[in-house]
Amino acid sequence: MLSRAFSEGRITFDEHDERLNRAYAARTFAELDAITSDLIPQSEAPPRSLPGPTPNVPQRHFTALPAVGPVLRDSTTVLSTLKPGSPLHVPTETSLVVILGDAKIDLVNATFASDVVRINLTVFMGEVKIRVPEGIRVVSLIDNIMSDYKPRDLPTGPASVTVELGGSAVMGDVKVLGPGGRPGKYERFVR
């Protein structure tokens, strides 16, 4: 966002440098919001919380209780595959580090600790694949350096859960697969 504002001439080089230093020193989302709040027109600002599910939106289960199945925990994978299983319980915030390996995250039938969850990714020469069902909105905040973010056939209707993908990918891929595509590809994800 800062780079875009600088390239559009809305902030000077010195202001960009000062804000970037403050962003790197920030420890909370509130501190980051303060740095960029004047750069986003209110009409374009992403909603902080979503309204409750509507009758046409598949109901997602939120729980503050301990999960019964596998929990998507902070994980590091190097030269291997991370496959946490299904159905997952997704906490409010998780960090995944994938170096020269891959991760397959299946969010179909998952439970979520909140209606907005954040998965922080650090990908170096690796690949992360995430499968999402109807009723899930995916927002990418990933910094790509010689990398690709590839959303495929994502749900476009109302959502009861927002999954924010943050962090960075260097010479790697982050692929998100939704149910709206070619029959069979979505189902083969679990293999």
C-alpha positions in Angstrom: 0.0 0.0 0.0 2.9 2.4 0.8 4.6 1.6 -2.4 1.4 2.1 -4.4 0.8 5.5 -2.7 4.5 6.5 -3.4 4.2 5.4 -7.1 1.0 7.4 -7.5 2.6 10.5 -6.0 0.4 10.6 -2.9 3.4 10.5 -0.5 7.0 11.7 -0.9 10.1 9.6 -0.9 10.9 10.7 2.7 7.4 10.1 3.9 7.5 6.6 2.3 10.8 5.8 4.0 9.6 7.1 7.4 6.3 5.1 7.2 8.1 2.0 6.0 10.4 2.1 9.0 7.4 2.5 11.3 5.7 -0.4 9.6 8.7 -2.7 10.2 8.7 -1.6 13.8 5.0 -2.2 14.3 3.9 -4.9 16.6 0.1 -4.7 16.2 -2.4 -4.3 13.4 -3.5 -1.1 15.1 -0.1 0.4 14.6 -0.1 -0.7 10.9 -3.6 0.8 10.5 -2.3 4.2 11.9 0.5 4.2 9.3 -1.9 3.7 6.3 -5.3 4.9 7.4 -5.0 8.2 5.4 -4.0 6.3 2.2 -7.2 4.3 1.7 -10.4 6.0 0.6 -13.3 4.8 2.9 -15.1 3.5 -0.2 -12.2 1.1 -0.8 -11.4 0.2 2.7 -11.8 -3.6 3.5 -14.4 -4.4 6.1 -12.9 -5.1 9.5 -15.7 -7.5 10.5 -18.3 -9.2 8.4 -22.0 -9.4 9.0 -23.3 -12.7 10.3 -24.1 -15.4 7.9 -27.2 -15.2 5.7 -29.5 -18.1 4.9 -27.8 -18.5 1.5 -24.3 -18.8 3.0 -23.1 -22.2 4.2 -22.8 -22.0 8.0 -19.3 -22.2 9.4 -18.7 -23.3 12.9 -16.9 -20.9 15.3 -15.6 -22.3 18.5 -13.5 -21.1 21.4 -13.4 -24.6 22.9 -10.4 -26.9 22.4 -10.5 -28.6 19.0 -11.4 -32.2 18.6 -9.5 -32.8 15.4 -6.1 -31.5 14.2 -5.3 -27.8 14.8 -3.5 -25.7 12.2 -0.5 -24.8 14.4 2.5 -22.6 13.7 4.7 -24.9 11.6 8.0 -25.0 9.7 8.6 -27.3 6.9 12.0 -27.7 5.2 12.5 -30.0 2.2 9.3 -31.9 3.1 5.5 -31.7 3.0 3.2 -30.2 5.6 -0.3 -31.9 5.5 -2.0 -31.2 8.8 -5.1 -33.3 8.0 -8.8 -32.7 8.0 -11.1 -31.5 9.4 -8.9 -28.8 10.8 -9.5 -26.3 13.5 -8.1 -22.9 12.4 -7.1 -20.5 15.2 -7.4 -16.7 14.9 -3.7 -16.4 13.7 -1.3 -19.0 12.5 2.2 -18.8 10.9 3.5 -21.3 8.4 7.1 -21.4 7.1 7.7 -23.5 3.9 11.3 -23.7 2.7 12.0 -25.9 -0.4 8.9 -27.9 0.4 5.2 -27.7 0.2 2.1 -27.4 2.3 -1.5 -28.7 1.6 -4.1 -27.0 3.8 -7.6 -28.4 3.4 -10.2 -25.9 4.9 -13.3 -28.0 3.8 -15.2 -29.0 6.9 -12.8 -26.8 9.0 -13.9 -25.0 12.2 -12.7 -21.5 12.8 -11.9 -19.7 16.1 -13.2 -16.4 14.6 -15.1 -15.1 11.6 -11.7 -13.5 10.4 -8.6 -15.7 10.7 -5.1 -14.9 9.5 -2.6 -17.3 8.1 0.9 -15.8 7.9 3.0 -17.5 5.2 6.7 -17.4 4.7 7.4 -19.3 1.5 10.9 -19.7 0.0 11.2 -21.8 -3.1 8.2 -23.8 -2.0 4.5 -24.1 -2.7 1.4 -23.7 -0.5 -1.9 -25.1 -1.7 -5.1 -24.2 0.2 -8.6 -25.6 -0.6 -11.6 -23.6 0.5 -15.4 -24.4 0.4 -18.3 -22.1 -0.3 -18.9 -19.5 2.4 -15.2 -18.6 2.7 -13.7 -15.4 1.5 -9.9 -15.4 0.8 -8.0 -12.1 1.0 -4.4 -12.1 -0.1 -2.0 -9.6 1.6 1.1 -11.6 0.5 4.2 -9.8 -0.7 5.3 -11.8 -3.8 9.0 -11.6 -4.9 9.5 -13.6 -8.0 6.5 -15.6 -6.9 2.8 -16.1 -7.8 -0.4 -16.0 -5.9 -2.9 -18.1 -7.9 -6.6 -18.0 -6.8 -8.7 -20.5 -8.8 -12.5 -20.8 -8.9 -12.9 -19.1 -5.5 -16.5 -18.6 -4.1 -17.8 -15.2 -5.1 -21.0 -15.0 -3.0 -21.5 -13.9 0.6 -19.1 -15.4 3.1 -19.3 -16.2 6.8 -15.5 -16.6 7.2 -12.7 -14.5 5.9 -9.2 -16.0 5.6 -6.5 -13.4 5.3 -3.3 -14.7 3.8 -0.3 -12.5 4.9 3.5 -12.7 4.8 5.8 -13.2 1.9 6.7 -15.6 -0.9 10.1 -15.6 -2.5 10.5 -17.7 -5.7 7.5 -19.9 -4.7 3.7 -20.2 -5.3 0.6 -19.8 -3.2 -2.4 -21.5 -4.8 -6.0 -21.3 -3.5 -8.5 -23.6 -5.0 -12.3 -23.1 -4.7 -15.2 -25.4 -5.5 -16.3 -23.6 -8.7 -13.9 -25.1 -11.2 -13.5 -28.2 -13.3 -15.1 -31.3 -11.7 -12.6 -33.7 -10.2 -9.7 -31.2 -9.6 -11.3 -29.9 -6.4 -11.9 -33.5 -5.1 -8.4 -34.7 -6.0 -6.9 -32.1 -3.7 -7.0 -34.5 -0.7 -4.8 -37.1 -2.4 
